[in-house]
Amino acid sequence: GGFLIWFFTRTVPPPARRDKSTTLPPPTCESFECPTGYTYSAYGGTGSGWFDCEAGFSNWKAGWSEAKKNWCCAREGKGCTGNVGYGFEPSVQTCCQPTCASFTCPSGYVAHHSNFQAAVMSVDECCRPTCSTFDCHHGYLEGAFEYQSMQVSHETCCKREPACGVSFECPQGYVSYHSHFRAMHLTQDECCRPTCATFDCPHGYLERESDYYSNAYVSIETCCRHEPACGTDFTCPDGYMLLHSHLRALHLTTEECCRPTCETYTCPPGYAQCEDFAMTSLSEHSCCRPTCASFQCPSGYERDNSGEFDCDAGHNNFLRASWSASKKEWCCNHEGKGCEGCASGAMMLGTENCCRRVAPASHSCKIWGDPHIITFDKSHLVFYSTGDFWIVKSAALEIQGRFQCTDWTAAHDKTDYSSMTAIIVSGSIIEHHKIEVQTADGQILCDGKPILPGFGSTFCGTAKVVYDGVGELVDDAMAFLPHKVVHLTLPDGVILQLNRWPNFMNAKIDMHPQEGGQDGVCGNFNGRASDDTGIELHRRYGRGVYSSDLLFSDSIPLHVPTAKPSPTRCSPEKHARAAAICKQEAADDSMGWSFAECLGDVCDEEKAGHGMFSWQAAAMRQEFHN
């Protein structure tokens, strides 16, 4: 700073005057070096022109201008006059002139004509524009910004720009977006938008239409919606059951979620619907099972509509063992309920399950006195033999009677004729228990053990046993004695009334014909009396019960009577007629029918069934009153 003050304030002595006659070379610009960006200029600094110092030199004094004289004197030492050229100080201002190299081009321009010199430099003289100064039209892409030309234009600076709509193909799952957008290098992000086809919805959600796209982005919110499921969002109509509980769809339907059950199918008469059974196709075969209503019972049987079980009670829980096996079978066969499987009912249909025997009118067999017998088919006979005999013999029911000649008969009738002193009942109808009833002086036994020592009731197996003083008299002649009656009620409508007297018994048996047939001294119950006569029954059962079939705990020996009926049993006139008949009828005693029993049958045939009294009862009554 101090140097500059000194430089400009110092006292410089004036130059010594030179003698005009002294000739020295004047200072010129040739001895001055212009800085970078400048070039030599004429004397007098910037603004002077350039002069040709050879031209007109011979007449320089008169022909040159002062400017040329000064310029040529300073530059080439020509045209100098007097002091011209002296006192001249070479400098940038006096000797130099700027060139374009000293000019800084603005942004968007580049240097041009770096050696060009002028008093005032400008953009037009020193610079050239580049394409960065040119705005390309819409749809055109700008070229290289550094490209330069004397005249930038649309042709020199621009090229056609590719557009999204025509120059770029979006990949699958994307749609064109910004179709008019143009760029040098088009990209998927600039030209396309993803659709929901590119988005995988999670389980439980349903995809929207695949070409749907969002202005922002694809997501579970824009591309997915909660997908309803059959099991939680759809209710099957009546007659249908849920099939695909986890199936999901935008629009759930009965066909997708449900299957029809047999409730929607109408079975023909005699058939029942399979319960809650879903089928892809419904038909009589798949949805219906035959019931007993479709079964034709054979002759002698009728359809069993007794309604043994209430098939509606507990039906909702029949599979969980709340129904017994017999109830399942009965309800399946008769009402189509409780069947385990659609076809199971058809396998159980039959006479045994669907039908019951048409029971004929209940008939009675009566045994009384010594003893007289009226069979189920109303034949009349006497059975004087002693032993254990079949009264009723069938597959389910077994009744045997013990016939003995009592002391009273031997003493008063003087014969060896028998009376019934005990009866025993068994068979599968009462689960093979044994009920034995003896005379009033004996016992009542169940499986060999005494029961009911006095009036009362009890059970022996499935049989009900009642002992009281009420009942029908089988033999009217015994009305004079106190009644002691045992009533046996067995399954299948079998009823026995047993009158217990001091030394013998009377019996009345009410029943229907047994399935599979029956026989015994009460007859075969086939509706024909002709094959249940005395001779026929003695031929079949007059030899007693085999020991292997005996129900009694012990046995008594067989005895065929030989005594003839007393006159009180058979008058002489009847005796003579009976003897004539029996000589032929009872000639062969191997059949078990004795001459005495034949006589008894012939003598009693007029009384049998009329008054139902026996000689023995009449004699006892006479003795009682005397």
LINTAJO-V86016 format. One line per field, one symbol per residue. ss: DSSP state (a for helix, b for strand, c for the rest). phi: phi as a letter, one per 20 degrees, with the letter a starting at -180 (. if undefined). psi: psi as a letter, one per 40 degrees, with the letter a starting at -180 (. if undefined). A space follows every 10 residues. Layout:
ss=???
phi=???
psi=???
This chain:
ss=caaaaaaaac cccccccccc ccccccccaa accccccbbb cccccccccc ccccccaaaa aaaccaaaaa aaaaaacccc cccccccccc caaaabbbba aaccccccbb bcccccbccc ccaaaabbbb aaaccccccb bbcccccbcc cccaaaabbb ccbaaaaccc cccbbbcccc cbcccccaaa abbbbaaacc ccccbbbccc ccbcccccca aaabbbccba aaaccccccb bbcccccbcc cccaaaabbb baaacccccc bbbccccbcc cccaaaabbb caaacccccc bbbccccccc ccccaaaaaa ccccaaaaaa aaaaaccccc cccaaaaacc aaaabbbccc ccbbbbbbcc cbbbcccccb bbcccbbbbb bbbbcccbbb bbbbccaaaa aaccccccbb bbbbbbcaaa ccccbbbbcc cccbbbccbb cccccbbbbb ccbbbbbbcc cccccaaaaa ccccbbbbbb aaabbbbbbb ccccbbbbbb bccccccbbc ccccccccaa aacaaaaaaa acccccaaac ccccccccbc cccccccccc caaaaaaaaa aaaaacccaa acccaaaaaa aaaacccccc ccccaaaaaa aaaaac
phi=.ffffffedf edfffffefg eedcfffcff eddffgnccf cffonfofee cefefmffcf feeeegffgg ffffecmdme clefoenedf agfeddcfdf fedeffgncc fblfefcbfc ebffedccfd ffedefffnd dffffefcbf bfbgfedccf efdgfddcdf ffnccfblfe fcbfcfcffe dccfdffede ffgncdffgf efcdfdaeaf fedccgefdg fddcdffgnc cfddfefcaf cfcgfedccf dffedeefgn cdffeldecf cebffedccf dffeeeffgn ccfedfmfce fefmffcffe mfdffffgff fffecmdned ofeffffdfr gfedccffff gfdcddcbmd eecdffemec adcefeqdcf eccbfdcccc cddceeffff fedlcdfecf dabccboffc lmfcddcdfg edcdcclndf clfcgrbacc meeedccbdd qfefdgfeff egeccddddd gmmecdddee dgcacdbcdd aegffnnbap feneldncff ecfgfffffe cfenefgfdf effcccffbe fcfegfgfeb fgffffffff fffefdfdff fndeffffgf fffeffegnd nlcdgfffff ffffff
psi=dddddddeei hhiiihhihd ehhihiiied ehhiiheiii iiieaidiai ihedhedefd ddeiiddddd dddddefifh hbehdiehhh idddeihiie dehhiiheii iifdehiidh iidddeihii eeehhiihei hiahdehiid hiidddeiih hiiddeehhi iheiihifde hiidgiiddd eihiiedehh iiheihiahd ehiidciiid ddeiihhiid ddehhiihei ihcgdehiid giiddddiii iedehhiiie iiihhfhhid hhidddeiii iddehhiihe iihhfefdih edhedefdef eeiidddddd ddddefiehg idedddeeii dddeiihhhi hhiihhhibg iihhidefih iigeihahih dhhiddhhhi ihhihidddd ddefifiiih eiihhaiddf feihhhhaid eaihihfehh igdaiaiaig behhhhhafh ihhdhdeeee ihhhhhhhhi iffhhhhhhh ideiiiihhh iihiheiiaa eeiefeehdd efiddddddd eeeahideeh dieiiiihhh ieiiiidddh iddddddddd dedddfdgee eehidddddd dddedddheh efiidddddd ddddd.
